[in-house]
Amino acid sequence: MIDSYTIARRDPQVVREDSRLARVEPAAVVLDMLCEAMHALTIGGHADDIVCRHLGRALSADASVIIAVIPDGAPYVASSYPDTAAVHAVADDLLARNLQAGEEQFCVEYIEQIGHVASMSIHSTDANGGSPGGQGRVLVYSRSIPFGAGDRLLLDRARDALVALWPHAERSVHAHQAREWVRETVDESRMTERELQVLNLLAEGLLATSIASRLRLSPRTVHKHLGNIYRKLGVHDRLVAVSLARLQGLVDTYPSTPTSPPVYSPPSPNSPYRD
């Protein structure tokens, strides 16, 4: 299967709308944006910066801002373009105004000290047929010149494509949040080398008695290590512990084969067990 991101794309057609602005053909803008966004999501990246940049350039916007809307949470600026102090100030201003696109999902207005503003919203309910919950985005573009019919056409085309893309983007956001949570949890846990050995064998499906035999430890000591692992990860279940460890790369993605060599330190000459 050919990766769409590697397909060479022709230069977008420039359409003269009036004597002040030239805009690119909407289909070309949307296609280019979607190809790059899908590629970013495929490799675990984010699409916000890509969407913000592509539409901002196509609209000749002075400032492009994407605001993330979270159920029962405070909104935040997910992306802004270009990366300048002036644009960051506009983003903060828009965030403070709690700008929303409204029920019509698209609006154009004039805001003092910002200029002409076009905004549109994308919510999880748009993509999943009305199911509640999930994050959303408000895309905001500002410039000194009013937005025209051609700009509305571009944003309409872009919104249709982004609604189709949104379920994939939302899953990527959730996965990134999970990885960050696991990383912070593991960083704070400071697991010992022995606990990591026990965790790896736990991921292979071994029970406490088998782990004790593999590492030449007493079952009591293994249970003690397991208790420390669960406490440090904030879980009470071995499956959840293994899942979190795999997300962070602490254990192999797949269990070792039955013929994998045992991982243990030689026991002390004076004791059948070594803690």
C-alpha positions as CSV (number, residue, x, y, z in Angstrom):
1,M,0.0,0.0,0.0
2,I,1.4,3.4,-0.9
3,D,1.8,5.9,1.8
4,S,-0.2,8.9,0.7
5,Y,2.3,11.2,2.4
6,T,5.0,10.1,-0.1
7,I,3.0,10.9,-3.2
8,A,4.3,14.0,-5.0
9,R,1.7,16.6,-5.0
10,R,1.4,19.4,-7.7
11,D,1.6,23.0,-6.7
12,P,-1.9,24.3,-5.7
13,Q,-3.7,26.5,-8.1
14,V,-3.8,30.1,-7.2
15,V,-7.2,31.8,-7.6
16,R,-7.5,35.6,-7.7
17,E,-10.5,36.6,-5.7
18,D,-10.0,40.3,-5.8
19,S,-7.1,42.8,-6.1
20,R,-6.0,42.5,-2.5
21,L,-5.7,38.7,-1.9
22,A,-4.9,35.6,-3.8
23,R,-6.1,32.3,-2.3
24,V,-5.2,28.7,-3.2
25,E,-7.8,26.3,-4.6
26,P,-9.6,24.7,-1.6
27,A,-9.3,21.1,-2.7
28,A,-5.6,21.4,-3.0
29,V,-5.2,23.0,0.4
30,V,-7.4,20.3,2.1
31,L,-5.6,17.4,0.4
32,D,-2.2,18.6,1.3
33,M,-3.3,19.3,4.9
34,L,-4.9,15.9,5.3
35,C,-1.9,14.0,3.9
36,E,0.5,15.7,6.3
37,A,-1.9,15.4,9.2
38,M,-2.5,11.6,8.7
39,H,1.2,11.0,8.4
40,A,1.8,12.8,11.7
41,L,-1.0,10.8,13.4
42,T,0.4,7.6,12.0
43,I,3.8,8.2,13.7
44,G,2.2,9.3,17.0
45,G,2.4,13.0,16.4
46,H,-0.3,15.8,16.5
47,A,-2.3,17.4,13.8
48,D,-3.1,20.7,15.5
49,D,0.1,22.5,14.3
50,I,-0.4,21.2,10.8
51,V,-4.0,22.3,10.5
52,C,-3.2,25.6,12.0
53,R,-0.3,26.3,9.6
54,H,-2.0,25.1,6.4
55,L,-5.3,27.0,6.8
56,G,-3.5,30.0,8.2
57,R,-1.3,30.3,5.1
58,A,-4.2,29.6,2.7
59,L,-6.3,32.3,4.4
60,S,-3.4,34.8,4.5
61,A,-4.2,35.1,8.2
62,D,-2.1,37.3,10.5
63,A,-2.8,34.9,13.3
64,S,-4.0,31.3,13.4
65,V,-5.1,29.8,16.7
66,I,-6.6,26.4,17.7
67,I,-8.2,26.3,21.1
68,A,-8.8,22.9,22.7
69,V,-12.2,22.5,24.4
70,I,-12.3,19.8,27.1
71,P,-15.5,18.6,28.8
72,D,-15.6,19.7,32.5
73,G,-12.1,21.3,32.0
74,A,-10.5,24.6,31.1
75,P,-9.9,25.3,27.4
76,Y,-6.3,25.9,26.3
77,V,-4.3,27.0,23.3
78,A,-3.4,23.8,21.4
79,S,-1.6,25.6,18.5
80,S,-0.8,29.0,17.1
81,Y,0.9,30.2,13.9
82,P,3.2,31.9,13.2
83,D,5.3,31.4,16.3
84,T,5.7,35.0,17.3
85,A,5.1,37.0,20.4
86,A,2.3,39.0,18.7
87,V,0.4,35.8,17.7
88,H,0.9,34.4,21.2
89,A,-0.7,37.5,22.6
90,V,-3.6,37.2,20.2
91,A,-4.0,33.5,21.2
92,D,-4.1,34.5,24.9
93,D,-6.7,37.2,24.2
94,L,-8.9,34.8,22.3
95,L,-8.6,32.3,25.0
96,A,-9.6,34.8,27.7
97,R,-12.6,35.8,25.6
98,N,-13.8,32.1,25.7
99,L,-14.4,32.4,21.9
100,Q,-16.8,29.8,20.6
101,A,-18.1,29.3,17.1
102,G,-21.7,28.7,18.3
103,E,-24.4,26.4,17.1
104,E,-23.9,27.3,13.4
105,Q,-20.3,26.0,13.8
106,F,-18.9,28.9,11.8
107,C,-18.9,32.7,12.3
108,V,-17.2,35.8,11.2
109,E,-16.9,38.9,13.3
110,Y,-14.8,42.0,14.0
111,I,-13.0,42.2,17.3
112,E,-11.3,45.3,18.5
113,Q,-7.5,45.1,18.8
114,I,-7.5,41.8,16.9
115,G,-9.2,42.5,13.6
116,H,-11.5,40.4,11.4
117,V,-12.0,37.0,12.8
118,A,-13.3,33.8,11.3
119,S,-13.9,30.8,13.5
120,M,-15.3,27.3,13.3
121,S,-15.8,24.5,15.7
122,I,-15.2,20.7,15.6
123,H,-16.5,18.5,18.3
124,S,-16.5,14.7,18.9
125,T,-20.3,14.7,18.4
126,D,-19.8,15.9,14.8
127,A,-17.8,12.7,14.0
128,N,-19.6,10.1,16.0
129,G,-23.2,10.9,15.3
130,G,-23.9,12.8,18.4
131,S,-22.4,10.8,21.2
132,P,-21.6,12.9,24.3
133,G,-18.1,13.6,25.7
134,G,-14.8,13.9,24.0
135,Q,-12.6,16.9,23.2
136,G,-13.2,19.5,20.6
137,R,-11.4,22.3,18.8
138,V,-12.2,25.9,17.9
139,L,-10.2,27.1,14.9
140,V,-9.7,30.9,14.8
141,Y,-8.1,33.0,12.1
142,S,-7.7,36.7,12.1
143,R,-6.5,39.3,9.7
144,S,-6.9,43.0,8.8
145,I,-8.9,42.4,5.7
146,P,-12.5,41.0,5.9
147,F,-13.1,37.4,5.0
148,G,-15.1,36.7,1.8
149,A,-17.1,34.0,0.2
150,G,-14.0,32.2,-1.0
151,D,-12.7,32.0,2.5
152,R,-15.9,30.6,3.7
153,L,-15.8,27.9,1.0
154,L,-12.3,26.9,2.0
155,L,-13.2,26.7,5.7
156,D,-16.4,24.6,4.8
157,R,-14.3,22.2,2.8
158,A,-11.7,22.0,5.5
159,R,-14.2,21.4,8.2
160,D,-15.8,18.5,6.3
161,A,-12.4,16.9,6.0
162,L,-11.4,17.6,9.7
163,V,-14.7,16.1,11.0
164,A,-13.7,12.8,9.2
165,L,-10.2,13.1,10.5
166,W,-11.2,13.9,14.1
167,P,-11.8,10.4,15.5
168,H,-8.2,9.5,14.6
169,A,-6.9,12.8,16.0
170,E,-8.8,12.3,19.2
171,R,-7.4,8.8,19.7
172,S,-3.9,10.2,19.2
173,V,-4.6,12.9,21.8
174,H,-5.8,10.3,24.3
175,A,-2.8,8.0,23.6
176,H,-0.4,10.9,24.1
177,Q,-2.0,11.8,27.4
178,A,-1.8,8.2,28.6
179,R,1.9,8.0,27.7
180,E,2.6,11.3,29.5
181,W,0.7,10.1,32.6
182,V,2.6,6.8,32.5
183,R,5.9,8.5,32.0
184,E,5.3,10.9,35.0
185,T,4.1,8.0,37.1
186,V,7.2,5.8,36.3
187,D,9.6,8.7,36.7
188,E,8.3,9.4,40.2
189,S,8.2,5.7,41.1
190,R,12.0,5.1,40.9
191,M,11.7,1.4,40.5
192,T,14.7,-0.7,41.5
193,E,16.5,-3.0,39.1
194,R,15.1,-6.0,40.8
195,E,11.5,-4.6,40.6
196,L,12.0,-4.1,36.9
197,Q,13.2,-7.7,36.5
198,V,10.0,-8.9,38.3
199,L,7.9,-6.6,36.2
200,N,9.4,-8.0,33.0
201,L,8.7,-11.6,34.0
202,L,5.2,-10.6,35.1
203,A,4.7,-9.3,31.5
204,E,5.7,-12.7,30.2
205,G,2.7,-14.2,32.1
206,L,4.6,-15.8,34.9
207,L,3.0,-16.2,38.3
208,A,4.8,-15.3,41.6
209,T,6.0,-18.8,42.2
210,S,7.5,-19.0,38.7
211,I,9.1,-15.6,39.0
212,A,10.6,-16.7,42.3
213,S,12.1,-19.8,40.7
214,R,13.4,-17.9,37.7
215,L,15.1,-15.2,39.8
216,R,16.1,-17.6,42.6
217,L,14.1,-15.6,45.1
218,S,11.7,-16.7,47.8
219,P,8.0,-16.4,46.9
220,R,7.6,-14.0,49.9
221,T,10.2,-11.7,48.4
222,V,8.5,-11.7,45.0
223,H,5.2,-10.8,46.6
224,K,7.0,-7.9,48.4
225,H,8.4,-6.7,45.0
226,L,5.0,-7.0,43.4
227,G,3.4,-5.0,46.2
228,N,6.0,-2.2,45.7
229,I,5.4,-2.3,41.9
230,Y,1.7,-1.9,42.2
231,R,2.1,0.8,44.8
232,K,4.5,2.8,42.7
233,L,2.4,2.5,39.6
234,G,-0.8,3.3,41.5
235,V,-2.6,0.1,40.4
236,H,-4.0,-3.0,42.1
237,D,-4.1,-5.4,39.1
238,R,-1.2,-7.1,37.3
239,L,-2.8,-6.6,33.8
240,V,-3.0,-2.9,34.4
241,A,0.5,-2.8,35.7
242,V,1.8,-4.6,32.6
243,S,-0.2,-2.4,30.3
244,L,1.3,0.8,31.8
245,A,4.8,-0.7,31.8
246,R,4.4,-1.5,28.1
247,L,3.2,2.0,27.3
248,Q,6.4,3.4,28.8
249,G,8.7,0.8,27.3
250,L,9.7,-0.7,30.6
251,V,8.9,-4.2,29.4
252,D,8.9,-5.9,26.0
253,T,5.9,-5.3,23.8
254,Y,5.5,-9.0,23.4
255,P,6.2,-11.8,25.9
256,S,9.4,-13.7,25.4
257,T,9.3,-17.2,24.0
258,P,9.2,-20.2,26.3
259,T,12.8,-20.9,25.3
260,S,14.0,-17.4,26.4
261,P,17.0,-17.7,28.7
262,P,16.3,-17.0,32.4
263,V,17.2,-13.6,33.7
264,Y,18.6,-13.9,37.2
265,S,21.6,-13.1,39.4
266,P,23.5,-16.1,40.8
267,P,22.3,-17.0,44.3
268,S,24.5,-16.4,47.3
269,P,26.7,-19.4,48.2
270,N,25.5,-19.2,51.7
271,S,21.7,-19.1,51.0
272,P,19.3,-20.8,48.7
273,Y,17.6,-17.5,48.1
274,R,18.8,-14.0,47.2
275,D,16.7,-10.9,47.8
